[in-house]
Amino acid sequence: MYHKINFFKFKKLIPIALIFLVANQAHAEGFSKHSSISFQVKEPITGIVKDQEGSAIEGAKITVVETGETATTDASGNFTISANIGQTLSISYEGYATQTLKISGSSVSVNLKSKKGATSIEEVTLVGYGSQKKSDVTGAISQLKAANFKEGMNISVDNLMQGKVAGVRIVQTSGEPGAGVNVSIRGIGSIRSGSTPLFVVDGVPLNNDPVSASSPDFGLGNTAAKNPLNFLNTSDIESITVLKDASAAAIYGARGSNGVVLVTTKRGKKGEPLFTYDTYLGFSSVIKKLDLLTADEYRAAGIDKSYDHGGNTDWQDEIYRNAVSSNHSVSFSKATDTGSYFASLSHMDQDGIVLNSSFKRTTARINAEESFLDDKRLKVKVNLTASDIKETGIPNGGTAGSDGQLIIHALMANPTRSVYDENGNYTNFNMNAHYNPLYLLSVYQDKTNTFRVLGNTEATLRIIPGLNYKFNLGIDRSLSERNTTMFPNITDRSPKGIYSQANLDAYNILLEHYLTYDFSFGRHNFNWLAGFSYQKFKATATYWGVRNFLAQGAGIPPEINPGYSGDVFVPQPGTDQENELQSYFGRVNYNFDKKYFLTASLRADGSTRFGDNNKYGYFPSVAVGWTISNENFLKGNPVINELKLRASWGQTGNQEVQNKITKPSYSLAASAGYYLYDNLNLINGVLINRTAYPDLKWETVEQSNIGLDFSLLKNKLYGSLEYYNKSTKDAILRIPSPVLSPTPMIWRNSDGTIKNKGIEFSIGSEIIKNENFTWNLDVNGATVNNKITGLPVSEIYSGSVSGPGLSGVTANVYKNGYQAGSFYMYHYLGIDANGKYIYEDVDGDGTIGQKDKKIFEGPIPKFTFGINSYMKYKKFDFSFSFIGQTGGYLVNNTALDLNINNLASDRNVLKNFYDSGASFTNQPQLSSLYLEKSDFIRLNNVRLGYTFDINQLKFLKSINLYVSAQNLLTITSYTGYDPLVDTSKQVEGNQSLGIDYTTYPSAKTFILGATVKF
């Protein structure tokens, strides 16, 4: 049985530390035996290395010319090295001119000058549990700095990456403020577990589970989970690093199968203290309107005179609004010789473009770092952020069916109806399952409050030069309360009123110990990492409610005093989930002469989520690199400045499964009961709900990668090319049980494999750079070829479709030989002379039935791309970005609900269906009539700014004023609101893909903003 894990495992690392120390001593002794160089040391020499702007340089190499002794600067630019007074130090770092100096005292300070035309290939980039110079990286890693983020109304981290990183696709589940976002890296790798990568914020891995309380279902559906990343103030983010291949992500083991995103927040920088105030005012409107029949066109259709109600209403105009949003953020940063400090406070207030929807967030953050003991031997970092989020929602649940959503009610509403009747009250449609959308909004309230705190403390102790021990303690805690009320109403949805309160208390605790050891001799350079990690997750959800209370406006609202009136009930059972993850990990980085590189890592993860026979999974990786440009035959080449070839292989895991699914589950039920006594009273019997499966283990993703990094023409043209081949094995599925099992279905690993392979490219160019004008252009793109093989069942269905008479119909199929989530439906051929829809008779039996359904191309785009440009002319700056995709499809479930049959039932219809000449008697069927290409190209963001240098006021450094626009232009043939959308319509835990069902539309936004620095 899996035991609870002792919190303090530092004793496990003592043998590793001893090995490092012994190895270091043996190396020193061996070197002295084979060298004539004297190692007499009079005293340790300490120093600091900075750039021209006074910022510390991490990773600079310091060499004693006379002895060959080396050291490397830490994150604060500090180093300690053994040398004699009078000897010479050589200080080198990629992208900077090598500098030498004579040692005249026990402390030195060096400022390196950058080489002209230095490129991103020379920068330091984050990797798991550390950092490397980009020139030393052997994995597929992309890093974005704060300067790369688009200016705009960005609620969460994932929005900042959109269109910036090749192979990373960002798809919204809804345009509602704060709504969930689907992030996928290099395709879809799981049928059941989703494709969201692991997010790590300042060294703390986050849980991808929801952190806001779920909504109840009052017959209006459950709304999709909010984005768990929306608690971070995006102005606080310094960099985002994406680990795409297995060699980079394998250090995170069981959670790295979908890639890893490292988020680093800002810290104080050397120089004068900086106070920054950021603010903007935004104006948003719906990105487009659907083309429905107008009131005059509806009357002209002449379907039924009783369907003409005498009004003239554009119901889309009634529920959508021009929304105003604002954001204010202040921050203070400072760095000293021994530490750095950053503090910020922000408030965002965003109104949604649909009435009654809003998102308000207040965040506070402090990052502090200080050094202690001799020669700054001990460094302590504290990162802490707190956010308070208040949201109001609308009744627009994706599980509501065809009659429970606000937006579908508005789209279907007869345009000849009026919003209000002659008495000024909301017009009563007097129809089952179809209501006045404005009335529905008036009787529905949904308020969610979420408070979240994320913090960690890091302590780094330098044991000897090059050998460091790090301790990391983190906590992520969220408390959420959701109050949802449907007041007494005239609909058939809880007409006597219903109120529910949902509460969620979730936290995870992280404890890590690890050692790093950097050392060099001659042209050999090593970096070793070994560590232990423990993380515990716990979430408790409770629900209660009241029914049958007073009308709206009478008495006390139930959310304030629920005991005042009504009948108490429990909307759904509470839950209490807990699981633990215990890990051991290690990595070796080696390079010879900055030409040949090797990286190898191994992580062992033990999880309480898996069966007794498979508690631990092991995830290895290996990568090699060759910097061809450092070879003699390319040195000094006028065309090729940097050229590096990389190759990697590795395995990562996916542990995103429900807790306890490997354990048996029982309940007492009358259906399993028996008559024990003569009084004929039925005694409840034991019902087996879940069959035990102790052999369940992780899904394993095996990935190989070949990459090429380059910089050409004096660094005017730079970028990378990648080929990847990624396979998910041991897929976790809920499939039929073996014969004689106590339950019909069981969770188990299958032989099925999901394969993703493709090519990625990122190309940047510094087109113009002179004293007055700078122009940079970056282009990225990625292909993906997705296919399923080896499934032990003929097919798996998901993607439930909503619509009259379509209960139980699904759109997605997972089947061998096809793309994950391919579409399964009738093949629409056209309209006959009588206006009837014609479908392909696949089996040729003269009738249309289940056997006539066909598999169509799937939802995953074959090619995605981004184009980003930045220009600066004197004090003006101008930037724009495009995103796009081709080769994917969407099921337009919204159009299916707005089918031609609506005209026979006092509802509206899409204009193109009416213009097609189709008969009003056609019954809705899921067919390729509603399958559309999701190809598009979008002007995602455009920005124009001007910076005022305030020389007259010493306390004011600069003011940057800007105007910005988001989602300004979209070119697409898709007839729905937005081709970049994915409504969650999963079935039995299998994820749905490529379905658009009356999703809250996206907005186009215009922003006026300012950044003031003091």
Salt bridges, closest charged atoms under 4 A:
ASP74 OD2 - LYS379 NZ 2.28
GLU151 OE2 - ARG943 NE 3.82
GLU176 OE2 - LYS226 NZ 3.43
ASP202 OD2 - ARG365 NH1 3.41
ASP209 OD2 - ARG609 NH2 3.96
ASP236 OD2 - ARG365 NE 3.97
GLU238 OE2 - LYS269 NZ 3.91
GLU272 OE1 - LYS957 NZ 3.62
ASP296 OD1 - ARG299 NH1 3.47
ASP308 OD1 - ARG299 NE 2.98
ASP314 OD2 - LYS289 NZ 2.72
ASP317 OD1 - LYS289 NZ 3.01
ASP374 OD1 - ARG377 NE 3.52
ASP388 OD2 - LYS390 NZ 2.60
GLU391 OE2 - LYS226 NZ 3.60
ASP403 OD2 - ARG493 NH2 2.50
ASP446 OD2 - ARG482 NH2 2.68
GLU458 OE1 - LYS470 NZ 3.68
ASP476 OD2 - ARG452 NH2 2.67
ASP492 OD1 - ARG493 NE 3.86
ASP505 OD1 - ARG477 NE 2.88
GLU559 OE2 - LYS447 NZ 3.65
ASP576 OD1 - LYS538 NZ 2.90
GLU578 OE2 - LYS4 NZ 2.76
GLU578 OE2 - LYS536 NZ 3.48
GLU578 OE1 - LYS538 NZ 3.61
ASP593 OD2 - ARG523 NH1 3.49
ASP593 OD2 - LYS595 NZ 3.69
ASP605 OD1 - ARG603 NE 2.96
ASP612 OD1 - LYS663 NZ 3.18
GLU631 OE1 - LYS595 NZ 3.65
GLU656 OE1 - ARG609 NH1 3.80
GLU702 OE2 - LYS729 NZ 3.57
ASP709 OD2 - ARG646 NE 2.87
GLU722 OE2 - ARG646 NH2 2.50
ASP730 OD2 - LYS697 NZ 3.81
GLU760 OE2 - ARG186 NE 2.86
GLU760 OE1 - LYS244 NZ 3.00
GLU766 OE1 - LYS716 NZ 3.77
GLU766 OE2 - LYS769 NZ 3.93
GLU795 OE1 - LYS815 NZ 3.25
GLU840 OE1 - HIS827 ND1 2.71
GLU840 OE1 - LYS854 NZ 3.15
GLU857 OE1 - LYS862 NZ 3.12
ASP877 OD2 - ARG943 NH1 2.21
ASP906 OD2 - HIS309 NE2 3.12
ASP906 OD2 - ARG417 NH2 2.82
ASP915 OD2 - LYS911 NZ 2.92
ASP949 OD2 - LYS875 NZ 2.66
ASP978 OD1 - ARG938 NH2 2.76
GLU988 OE1 - ARG734 NH1 3.63
